[in-house]
């Protein structure tokens, strides 16, 4: 009998309500006709589709993720087994489940899938994907990132699956069951404004109140309510950043960084930043100097502009255009946490009417004992530069997001923002999450939908 894909909803009680927080995938032998699976392992894929459900604006099914693996059955054509690492039972590496074609599993550095597409991790919502029913050597829990669904589409995502074996359809979407995952984000202000209640639970991640780091008086008072339009964005990059983060095997260039920054910011509707390297002498000429602070020597506003690094007034700091961002390398600055690799600029005040701000100290990339991009592997087709450049740019863009007033995305680790399945970290779920190098892999990050809407409201 041919195989079928069965999707089982996994529910967790969150805020006293059962929510779909995962999918358990299993294969059954309930189909009519012979199976394409054999006793010898063959390449296979399961494609995940957003189905055109009731009230959905979509008119047809839409592919949003693909899982690749190998599959085999016993001599009776039963007991299907999914193998994520058929050639070697250990050291399975993986790339995150993504919206868009292809998730790649690898063993020993050999990618099983020949097609390549950089993952899109900007989705705000995800569910766990449990492959334990027939999965073998899938040594990591999968996260299935879900497309954004709006309130007009009933805040629910109908998920269906298609199974292909050796390129032949074994079970089409219509042959398998589907699961409706409620995306309960009705209280998430999609334009960055709204109430303080965020009950977006059941599928992973939402954003905190207002998505802004600025003090309420700084943005909300009538005197400072003017909209600042981002017609240009300038990023001044301390030349030591490239010196410290390039190697002979991975020589990151300024032109390469420009391309990656442009992708991130234009994806959010903002102008592509103008990226320029600056020397220590140019930092000094701009009004900054290296000074002793409680966390070590760092670049700050000059003494004449900020007399005390531990105390400041609204008028302290280097006055610069609001959309100018200085990014420096800080080899001796003590990180706030052991994993901290960078931190956003600190401003004393800003004035939307003039689009000016007072910067106390610029965005910092910290040495943290080793280069920020340590642990990055070699991309199977794009080479040694790809992942280090992605990580460096994503990290800096994350800090620039803070400078534009964005908070982190929420994490489900009991930190007070526990709105998702326990045990998960705020990892690689949109640019304003904490990104991580996993098995040497680091895709380029992008702002998630809510953050994009916030940026649009404030700066476009």
C-alpha positions as CSV (number, residue, x, y, z in Angstrom):
1,X,0.0,0.0,0.0
2,X,1.2,3.5,-0.7
3,X,2.2,5.8,2.1
4,X,0.3,8.8,3.4
5,X,1.4,11.7,5.6
6,X,-0.4,12.2,8.8
7,X,-0.2,15.5,10.6
8,X,-1.1,15.4,14.3
9,X,-1.6,18.6,16.2
10,X,0.4,18.9,19.4
11,X,-1.3,21.1,22.0
12,X,0.1,22.9,25.1
13,X,-1.9,24.7,27.7
14,X,-0.8,28.3,27.5
15,X,-2.5,31.0,29.6
16,X,-5.0,28.4,30.5
17,X,-6.0,27.7,26.9
18,X,-5.0,24.7,24.8
19,X,-3.0,26.0,21.8
20,X,-1.5,24.2,18.8
21,X,2.3,24.4,19.5
22,X,3.6,21.7,17.3
23,X,2.9,19.1,14.6
24,X,3.8,15.4,15.0
25,X,4.4,13.9,11.6
26,X,4.0,10.3,10.9
27,X,3.7,8.1,7.8
28,X,1.0,5.5,7.4
29,X,0.4,2.8,4.9
30,X,-3.2,3.6,4.3
31,X,-3.1,4.5,0.7
32,X,-4.4,2.4,-2.2
33,X,-2.0,1.0,-4.7
34,X,1.7,0.1,-4.4
35,X,4.2,2.3,-2.7
36,X,7.1,4.0,-4.5
37,X,9.2,3.3,-1.4
38,X,11.6,0.3,-1.5
39,X,13.7,-1.6,1.0
40,X,16.7,0.5,-0.3
41,X,16.8,4.1,0.9
42,X,15.7,6.7,-1.6
43,X,15.7,10.5,-1.6
44,X,12.3,11.9,-0.5
45,X,10.7,15.2,0.4
46,X,7.7,16.3,2.3
47,X,6.4,19.7,1.1
48,X,4.4,21.8,3.5
49,X,1.6,24.0,2.0
50,X,-0.5,26.8,3.3
51,X,-3.9,25.7,2.1
52,X,-6.7,28.0,0.9
53,X,-8.9,27.6,3.9
54,X,-12.2,29.1,4.9
55,X,-12.0,32.9,5.0
56,X,-8.5,32.8,3.6
57,X,-7.5,35.4,1.0
58,X,-5.3,32.8,-0.7
59,X,-6.9,31.2,-3.8
60,X,-4.6,28.3,-4.1
61,X,-2.2,26.2,-2.0
62,X,1.1,27.8,-1.3
63,X,4.4,26.0,-0.7
64,X,6.2,27.4,2.3
65,X,8.7,24.7,3.5
66,X,10.3,21.5,2.3
67,X,11.9,18.8,4.3
68,X,14.4,16.5,2.5
69,X,15.5,13.1,3.8
70,X,15.8,9.5,2.7
71,X,13.1,6.8,3.1
72,X,12.7,3.1,3.0
73,X,10.2,0.4,4.0
74,X,10.4,-3.3,5.0
75,X,10.0,-6.2,2.7
76,X,6.2,-6.1,3.2
77,X,6.1,-2.4,2.1
78,X,5.3,-1.3,5.6
79,X,7.1,0.3,8.6
80,X,8.3,3.4,6.7
81,X,11.5,4.9,8.1
82,X,12.6,8.5,7.5
83,X,16.4,8.9,7.7
84,X,17.9,12.3,8.0
85,X,21.5,11.0,7.8
86,X,21.4,7.7,6.0
87,X,25.1,7.5,5.1
88,X,26.3,8.2,8.7
89,X,24.3,7.8,11.9
90,X,26.1,10.6,13.7
91,X,26.9,14.2,13.5
92,X,23.7,15.3,11.8
93,X,23.8,18.9,10.8
94,X,20.7,20.8,9.7
95,X,19.4,24.1,8.4
96,X,16.3,25.6,10.0
97,X,12.9,24.8,8.5
98,X,12.1,27.7,6.3
99,X,9.4,29.5,4.4
100,X,10.3,28.9,0.8
101,X,11.9,26.1,-1.0
102,X,14.1,23.6,0.7
103,X,15.5,22.7,4.0
104,X,18.8,20.9,3.7
105,X,20.1,18.2,5.9
106,X,23.8,17.2,5.6
107,X,26.1,14.6,6.9
108,X,29.9,15.1,7.0
109,X,29.5,18.4,5.2
110,X,27.8,16.8,2.2
111,X,24.5,18.5,1.5
112,X,21.8,16.0,0.5
113,X,19.8,18.5,-1.5
114,X,21.4,20.0,-4.6
115,X,19.2,23.0,-4.7
116,X,20.0,26.0,-2.5
117,X,18.0,28.9,-1.2
118,X,18.9,31.0,1.8
119,X,16.4,30.5,4.6
120,X,13.9,33.2,5.3
121,X,13.7,33.4,9.0
122,X,11.7,36.6,9.2
123,X,8.5,34.8,10.1
124,X,7.1,35.6,13.5
125,X,5.4,32.3,14.1
126,X,6.6,28.7,14.2
127,X,5.5,25.3,15.5
128,X,7.6,22.4,16.6
129,X,7.9,19.6,14.0
130,X,8.2,16.2,15.7
131,X,9.6,13.5,13.4
132,X,9.9,10.9,16.0
133,X,7.2,8.6,14.7
134,X,9.4,7.3,11.8
135,X,12.3,9.7,12.0
136,X,15.8,8.2,12.3
137,X,18.9,10.3,13.0
138,X,16.9,13.5,13.2
139,X,18.9,14.5,16.2
140,X,17.5,18.1,16.5
141,X,14.0,19.3,17.0
142,X,12.6,21.0,13.9
143,X,11.0,24.4,13.9
144,X,8.5,24.9,11.1
145,X,8.3,28.6,10.4
146,X,4.8,29.7,9.3
147,X,3.7,32.4,6.9
148,X,2.0,35.5,8.4
149,X,-1.8,35.3,8.4
150,X,-3.9,38.4,9.0
151,X,-7.1,38.9,11.0
152,X,-9.2,39.0,7.8
153,X,-8.0,35.4,7.2
154,X,-9.5,34.3,10.5
155,X,-6.0,34.2,12.1
156,X,-5.6,30.5,11.3
157,X,-3.2,28.7,9.0
158,X,-4.4,25.5,7.3
159,X,-1.3,23.3,6.8
160,X,-1.2,20.4,4.4
161,X,1.6,18.1,3.2
162,X,2.7,16.4,0.0
163,X,5.1,13.3,0.0
164,X,7.4,12.7,-2.9
165,X,9.7,9.7,-3.3
166,X,12.5,9.8,-5.9
167,X,10.8,12.7,-7.5
168,X,7.4,10.9,-7.8
169,X,4.4,12.0,-5.9
170,X,3.5,9.3,-3.4
171,X,0.7,11.2,-1.7
172,X,-0.6,14.6,-2.9
173,X,-1.9,17.3,-0.5
174,X,-5.5,16.2,-1.1
175,X,-4.6,12.6,-0.1
176,X,-3.5,13.7,3.3
177,X,-5.1,15.3,6.3
178,X,-4.6,19.0,7.2
179,X,-4.2,20.8,10.5
180,X,-5.5,24.2,11.3
181,X,-3.1,26.2,13.5
182,X,-4.6,29.2,15.1
183,X,-2.4,32.3,14.8
184,X,-3.8,34.2,17.7
185,X,-2.2,37.6,17.1
186,X,-5.3,39.7,17.2
187,X,-3.8,41.7,20.1
188,X,-0.4,42.3,18.4
189,X,-0.5,45.9,17.0
190,X,0.6,45.4,13.4
191,X,1.3,49.1,13.0
192,X,3.4,49.3,16.2
193,X,0.7,50.9,18.3
194,X,-2.1,49.6,20.5
195,X,-2.8,48.2,23.9
196,X,-0.3,46.5,26.2
197,X,-2.0,43.2,26.0
198,X,-0.2,40.6,23.9
199,X,-2.0,37.3,24.0
200,X,-0.4,36.0,20.8
201,X,0.3,32.4,21.9
202,X,0.2,28.9,20.5
203,X,2.7,29.3,17.7
204,X,5.8,30.8,19.1
205,X,6.6,34.4,19.0
206,X,5.3,38.0,19.3
207,X,6.7,41.3,20.2
208,X,6.6,43.4,23.4
209,X,4.7,46.5,24.0
210,X,5.2,49.3,21.5
211,X,8.3,47.8,19.9
212,X,10.2,50.8,21.2
213,X,13.2,51.3,23.4
214,X,12.7,55.1,23.7
215,X,11.2,56.5,26.9
216,X,7.5,57.3,26.4
217,X,8.1,61.1,26.8
218,X,10.6,61.0,24.0
219,X,8.2,59.8,21.3
220,X,4.7,60.3,22.6
221,X,4.8,63.9,23.9
222,X,3.2,66.5,21.6
223,X,6.5,68.3,21.3
224,X,8.1,65.2,19.9
225,X,5.4,63.5,17.9
226,X,6.6,64.6,14.5
227,X,7.4,61.8,12.1
228,X,11.0,61.3,11.0
229,X,11.2,60.1,7.4
230,X,14.2,57.9,6.5
231,X,15.1,59.3,3.2
232,X,18.8,58.3,3.7
233,X,20.6,56.0,6.2
234,X,24.3,56.3,6.8
235,X,26.3,53.6,8.5
236,X,29.9,54.6,9.5
237,X,31.8,51.4,10.1
238,X,35.0,51.5,12.2
239,X,37.7,50.0,9.9
240,X,38.8,47.6,12.7
241,X,35.6,45.6,12.3
242,X,36.6,44.2,8.9
243,X,40.2,43.8,10.1
244,X,39.1,41.7,13.0
245,X,36.4,39.7,11.2
246,X,38.1,38.8,8.0
247,X,40.5,35.9,7.5
248,X,42.5,34.6,4.6
249,X,39.8,32.0,4.0
250,X,36.9,34.5,4.4
251,X,38.0,38.0,3.3
252,X,34.8,40.0,3.9
253,X,34.7,43.2,1.8
254,X,33.0,46.5,2.3
255,X,31.1,46.0,-1.0
256,X,29.9,42.6,0.3
257,X,28.6,44.2,3.5
258,X,26.8,46.9,1.5
259,X,25.0,44.3,-0.5
260,X,23.8,42.4,2.6
261,X,22.7,45.6,4.4
262,X,20.8,46.7,1.3
263,X,18.9,43.4,1.3
264,X,17.9,43.7,4.9
265,X,16.8,47.3,4.9
266,X,15.1,47.4,1.5
267,X,13.2,44.3,2.5
268,X,11.7,46.4,5.3
269,X,10.9,49.2,2.9
270,X,13.8,51.5,4.1
271,X,16.5,53.0,1.9
272,X,19.6,50.9,1.4
273,X,22.2,52.2,3.9
274,X,25.3,54.1,2.6
275,X,28.1,52.1,4.2
276,X,31.5,53.9,4.8
277,X,34.6,52.8,6.7
278,X,36.0,55.2,9.3
279,X,39.4,55.3,11.0
280,X,40.1,56.1,14.6
281,X,41.1,59.6,13.5
282,X,37.8,60.1,11.8
283,X,35.9,58.9,14.9
284,X,37.8,61.5,16.9
285,X,37.1,64.2,14.4
286,X,33.4,63.3,14.7
287,X,33.3,64.0,18.4
288,X,34.1,60.6,19.9
289,X,37.1,59.4,22.0
290,X,38.2,56.3,23.9
291,X,37.5,56.8,27.6
292,X,37.5,54.7,30.7
293,X,34.1,53.5,31.9
294,X,32.8,51.0,34.5
295,X,32.9,48.3,31.8
296,X,36.3,49.1,30.4
297,X,37.7,51.5,27.8
298,X,35.2,52.4,25.1
299,X,34.4,54.9,22.4
300,X,32.1,57.6,23.9
301,X,31.3,61.2,23.3
302,X,34.3,63.4,24.2
303,X,34.6,64.7,27.7
304,X,33.5,68.2,26.6
305,X,30.3,66.7,25.3
306,X,29.6,64.2,28.1
307,X,31.5,65.0,31.3
308,X,30.6,61.9,33.2
309,X,30.1,58.5,31.4
310,X,28.0,57.3,34.3
311,X,25.5,60.2,34.2
312,X,24.1,62.2,31.3
313,X,21.6,64.9,30.5
314,X,19.4,65.3,27.5
315,X,21.9,67.7,25.9
316,X,24.9,65.3,26.4
317,X,26.5,63.5,23.6
318,X,27.6,64.0,20.0
319,X,24.8,65.6,18.0
320,X,24.3,63.8,14.7
321,X,21.5,63.2,12.2
322,X,19.1,60.6,13.5
323,X,19.7,58.2,10.6
324,X,23.5,58.4,11.0
325,X,24.8,55.3,12.8
326,X,28.4,54.9,14.0
327,X,29.6,51.4,14.6
328,X,32.9,50.8,16.4
329,X,35.0,47.8,17.4
330,X,35.5,47.4,21.1
331,X,38.2,44.9,22.0
332,X,38.3,45.6,25.8
333,X,34.7,46.3,26.6
334,X,33.2,43.9,29.1
335,X,30.1,42.2,27.7
336,X,26.9,42.4,29.9
337,X,26.4,38.7,29.3
338,X,28.8,36.0,28.3
339,X,27.2,35.6,24.9
340,X,26.9,39.3,24.1
341,X,28.7,40.2,20.9
342,X,27.4,43.7,20.2
343,X,25.2,46.4,21.7
344,X,23.2,49.4,20.3
345,X,24.1,53.0,20.5
346,X,23.0,55.0,23.6
347,X,21.3,58.3,23.0
348,X,20.5,61.0,25.5
349,X,17.7,62.6,23.4
350,X,16.4,63.0,19.9
351,X,14.3,65.7,18.2
352,X,12.0,64.5,15.4
353,X,11.4,68.1,14.3
354,X,15.1,68.4,13.3
355,X,15.8,64.6,12.9
356,X,18.8,65.0,15.2
357,X,19.9,62.9,18.2
358,X,22.6,63.1,20.9
359,X,24.8,60.0,20.9
360,X,26.5,59.1,24.2
361,X,28.3,56.1,22.7
362,X,28.0,54.5,19.3
363,X,27.0,50.9,18.4
364,X,29.7,48.5,19.5
365,X,30.9,45.2,18.1
366,X,32.7,43.5,20.9
367,X,35.7,41.1,20.7
368,X,34.4,38.8,23.5
369,X,37.7,37.0,23.5
370,X,37.3,35.7,19.9
371,X,36.0,37.2,16.7
372,X,32.3,37.6,16.5
373,X,32.0,35.2,13.6
374,X,33.8,32.3,15.2
375,X,32.2,29.0,14.6
376,X,30.9,29.9,11.1
377,X,31.2,27.1,8.6
378,X,31.8,27.0,4.9
379,X,28.8,27.4,2.6
380,X,28.5,24.4,0.3
381,X,28.3,26.6,-2.8
382,X,29.1,30.2,-1.8
383,X,32.3,29.5,0.1
384,X,33.9,30.6,3.4
385,X,32.8,34.2,3.4
386,X,29.0,33.6,3.3
387,X,28.2,32.7,6.9
388,X,30.7,35.1,8.6
389,X,29.4,38.0,6.5
390,X,25.8,37.0,7.2
391,X,26.4,36.9,11.0
392,X,28.3,40.1,11.1
393,X,25.7,42.1,9.1
394,X,22.8,40.5,10.9
395,X,24.3,41.3,14.3
396,X,25.0,45.0,13.3
397,X,21.5,45.4,11.7
398,X,20.0,44.0,14.9
399,X,21.7,46.7,16.9
400,X,20.6,49.4,14.3
401,X,17.1,48.1,14.8
402,X,17.4,48.9,18.5
403,X,18.7,52.4,17.5
404,X,15.5,52.8,15.5
405,X,13.4,52.0,18.5
406,X,12.7,48.2,18.1
407,X,12.8,45.8,21.0
408,X,13.7,42.2,20.8
409,X,11.1,39.6,19.8
410,X,9.7,37.7,22.7
411,X,11.3,34.5,23.8
412,X,9.5,31.6,25.4
413,X,11.9,30.8,28.3
414,X,10.0,31.9,31.3
415,X,11.5,35.3,31.3
416,X,8.2,37.1,31.8
417,X,7.5,36.9,28.1
418,X,6.6,33.2,28.2
419,X,4.1,33.0,25.4
420,X,5.3,29.9,23.7
421,X,6.3,26.3,24.3
422,X,8.7,26.0,27.2
423,X,12.4,25.3,26.5
424,X,12.8,27.3,23.4
425,X,15.2,30.2,23.1
426,X,14.7,33.4,21.2
427,X,16.8,32.2,18.4
428,X,16.7,33.1,14.7
429,X,13.1,34.2,14.6
430,X,13.4,37.5,12.8
431,X,16.2,40.0,12.9
432,X,15.3,41.4,16.3
433,X,15.7,38.0,17.9
434,X,19.1,36.7,19.1
435,X,20.6,34.9,16.1
436,X,22.9,32.0,16.6
437,X,25.4,30.0,14.6
438,X,24.1,26.4,14.5
439,X,26.5,23.8,13.1
440,X,28.4,26.5,11.4
441,X,25.3,27.8,9.5
442,X,24.1,31.4,9.7
443,X,21.6,32.7,7.2
444,X,21.0,36.4,6.7
445,X,18.3,37.8,9.0
446,X,15.4,40.0,8.1
447,X,12.9,42.1,10.2
448,X,9.7,40.3,11.0
449,X,6.2,41.6,9.9
450,X,5.4,43.5,13.1
451,X,8.8,45.2,13.2
452,X,8.4,46.1,9.5
453,X,5.1,47.6,10.2
454,X,6.5,49.6,13.1
455,X,9.4,50.9,10.9
456,X,6.9,51.8,8.2
457,X,4.7,53.8,10.6
458,X,7.6,55.7,12.1
459,X,9.9,56.3,9.2
460,X,8.2,56.0,5.8
